[in-house]
Every structure is written in structure tokens, then in C-alpha cells.
Amino acid sequence: MNAISLTSEQQAQQRAMMALLEDEIASAGGAIPFRRYMELALYAPGLGYYVAGAAKFGAPGDFVTAPEISPLFGRLLAAPCAQVLEQLGGGELLEFGAGSGAMAVQVLAQLETLGRLPDRYAIVEPSPELRQRQRQALVRQTPHLLGLVEWLERLPEDFHGVMLANEVLDAMPVTLFRKTKSSVESLWVTLENGRLGERWRPASAHTRQAVEAIEAEVGVLATGYCSEFNPSLAPWLRAVAHAMSQGALLLIDYGHPRHHYYHPQRHMGTLRCHFRHQAHDDPLLLPGLQDITAHVDFTAVAEAGEQVGLSLLGYATQARFLIDCGLERLLADSHPDEYLTLAQGVKQLVSPNGMGEQFKVMALGKGIEGGLKGFSNH
């Protein structure tokens, strides 16, 4: 990365985060699992990347998500939402981590156009600062729909409707592992002389079992092969399934089926960091100030969903999903003054060398009939 200059506020946050990590590491005897480090770096109250008050989305932030690239993204996502709400005779929408609020605005506006507004649009958002930004976006663009929106601390009970998770799974803390000649190691984080460091240790039984399950499907991984898996996935889907009485969960994220995720050529894993629109692979740099993500093993998502009673309703690349939801018609019907700008954004969303193929969409459901829009050609 280029030379990094931090504001006084960022410097203060770094000092507080390093003090927190120092205490955590000292209490643990000198090292903590990477998964715990990633959890603190992203979600430590008041200090973690996703809960502290810095701009993260769009040009002023560190990365751009699909709803910021094109307003058509959320409008197209509204198609399967409307279909499920119609099948249920009404219901709610719930968005995990609504970011800038752009997707909520787009989905609600399109559902209003379709005559399928939900009874409530709930947002589960851990960041007070982002909650405020989301409210401002709604007030600015759809003020008459603000009364439908409610921010929640946790999942509701007896949920009927559609849950939306755009780039949520990639931000869950992961366990990093490395194959050795005879076994498996996992990565731990240390702190010596004020500097964070890495230490490989023999893996736990749980990590060894997870790697064995991966190898049972993709074949034996080579010595030195490094990658990761998400131990938070199954508990998260269990909580979703418990909360959902009837409805669908739409997951949009960058990832792969398992046999691609753990391909021999992907021998250094998928962990990536983002800071001021620069991507790099050092997760120990600027904890709390940079994003840390890993790709999604969509095979693991489908398996974990099935184990908790969620049926697989569909799986597609983002490009195929958006096209099947009516992208070409929506673009063609746009105002001439907006067409060129919208077309440029659409190109980014469906590019075969970019988001169109790298991002996947998966739908899981409970008590929902098949044929969901976005997946009818797959």
C-alpha cells in the first residue's frame, strides 16, 4: 500500500484498539485465534470497523457495494421480494447491515411501484452511526415510507417475509488454517513490542475436522496450502431459521462453490482487506480502520441451511440473477437522461470479469414454493 496518513480521530481510535488487543492477548496468555482478532477488529463496541463512525461505503469510504453502483440493483431485488410477499399474502422485509441505506431506499421505492409494500422494513444494524446514515438516506429519498422502517437490535420472532443479506457473510470472522505434512495448523495473533504478529499453532479438533470434511469433497490439500472457513455460518443460519416461520432469505456475496473455493490454484485463501479503495492482504494493518473479508463457500451455506430446515430455492451468478429479474426491461424503461449513467452502472454489476460472475445469489426458504424470480432459468 501507499504511505498512510491518518486523521487525529483515526490515530486515537488506533491507540484505543491496540490497547484493547493488548489486554485481550495478555489475558489469553500471549496470543488469540485469528478469528477472535478479526471479530474485535470489525465489531469491538465503539472501535471495530463496522461499528465505529467512519465513512465506509461509496467514494468517501473504503469500498463500493452494488446499491451504490446502480439504483437498479435494489429495484431488481424487489422482484423476488414482491413475489414472496404475494405468496404469503403480506409480510415483512428484514435487511442485515443496511450500509448506506441505499438498498433499503431502492427496494422500498420499487415495492411501492409494484403495489407490494411490506408491513414493516426491519434493519438489523449494530452501528449507531450507520443507523443514522440510513435514516438520513430514507428521509432524503423516500420520506413518506420512513414510517415502515424499524431498526432492531436482534432478530424478531415469528418472522414472515423476506430477509436480505448483501455482503454480510463475507464479513463474518473466519478461522485461517494451513496444511502441514502430517496435520493442520491454525493462525493466531500475537503482540510484541507494540506490533501485531502471526503465529501458527497446531489446530483444534474442530478445525481439523472442518479441513477433513473439505478434503473429503475436494481431495487432499497440498502441504503448505492456506485457506479459511467460517465457523460462524451454521450458528447464524440456525438463528435465522429459528426466527423465520415462513419466508425466504436472499444472500448476495462474492464466493464460490466448494470445489472452486478450495481449488489447488487458490492456495493462499481468499482473505482480503480494503482501505480507501485499495485492496491488500495484510489483516494486521490498521485494525478497526480497514475492512477484512473472506469469500463465501456457498456449498457450506446450502449445507448449513438444509441442516436447520431451510430449503435451497435458487443459486445463480449475480449477472444471471439480475437479468432474470428483468434488468434489460428496467434499463430500457429508464428516462433517456438517466440511461447512459444507468447503463454504466449495470455494466459493472453484470461484467463477466467482475461482479457479474464473482458475486453469487442464493435463496434459502421455509414454506415457500419454488420458481423464485431471479432463478427461473437455472
Phi, psi and omega in degrees: 000158175289168178304138187252126173248132182246147174288166179298325178294318179293322178297320178294320178296319179298317179298317180293320179295317179295324177295319178298314180296321179299315178296316182297315182292319179296318180295332181271002178092017174115352179199149176233150177301147180304322180303318179292321176300314180297321178299315179292317182298328183263328192229006177302129184308124177079347186234331183295156185306317185273357180239348176278168192264048177249151178295133184238330189252145175083190185303321181284349187260216186251340181201167180237131178259168186305317180297333176280334180287318181209133176292347178288339183300305181293327179295323178286323178297336179293339183297306177292332176298314179297322180297315180293317179299322178293317180296325181274351184073031183121185180140192186240164168244148176221128179246131175273127175054077190281006173057235181283348184092356184299317183293321178300316178300313184294315182295313181297316181298318180288322177296326175296317178299323181278355182071032184228043178298141179284165175293331179202147172245102182268145177233121174266107188223117181283342186264117176301323180295319179289325175304317180295319178295321179295317178299317180298319179297319179293318179297322183287323189249327179223059186300329182287349180255000183300329181295342178278346189264135178221134179264133185242151175275333184211173180294141177283174175256155176055049183281132173238119178146218185234131172256138183241132178224095178261116183053052176254312183297327182293343182261011176278140180300138183240160172263127177266134180230161177219133177282138172248179180299326187242348185201212182225142174243155173237154185272135175240160181244133180243171176219114181228128180054039177077008182239135177285143179219171181250147175213126177270133180230158175305135186287155175289166178300322180297317180292319178298319179295321179297317179292321177299320179294322177296313183293330178298335181260319187258351184101167183293130179280145184290154174302132182092353180296128179244139175197202184207164170215163187251098179286350179276347187298308183298314177298323180295315179292329176297318179294320177298312181296324179294322182284331187270116173279320178201134179154198184223151175242121178255122182245124178238122183194165174272134184176191188210160164293160190303319184292340172271324182301313183256040176293147179306326181287341179265056190275359176247014178076193185235004183299130178221153179237151180226129177215119180052047176065019171250130178261140178206181187237028179250094183288347181272356178279130173051056179301131182094340181254345180239155176279144175232124183223162171222148179297167184256131172275097185289339172295317178296324178297312181297318180296314181294324177296316180298322182296336181252014173091017177258128180274148175281115181264341181174155178208129183203161169292159180299321180300310182295322179298312183293320178297318181291337178278357176106029183303312185296320180292317181296321178292317181296329181275358183288162180293139181307324181292339183257349191302310184298317179296316179296320180296323178295318178294319179299321179302320178294321184291329187246004182303128180294339179263005182224233187296329185302323180255327182290325179271140177238159176235128178233138177243127174243149183208170177223119179070027181244133177286156184288189179078033182291138178301140185103342185230007188290343179262015187235000000 
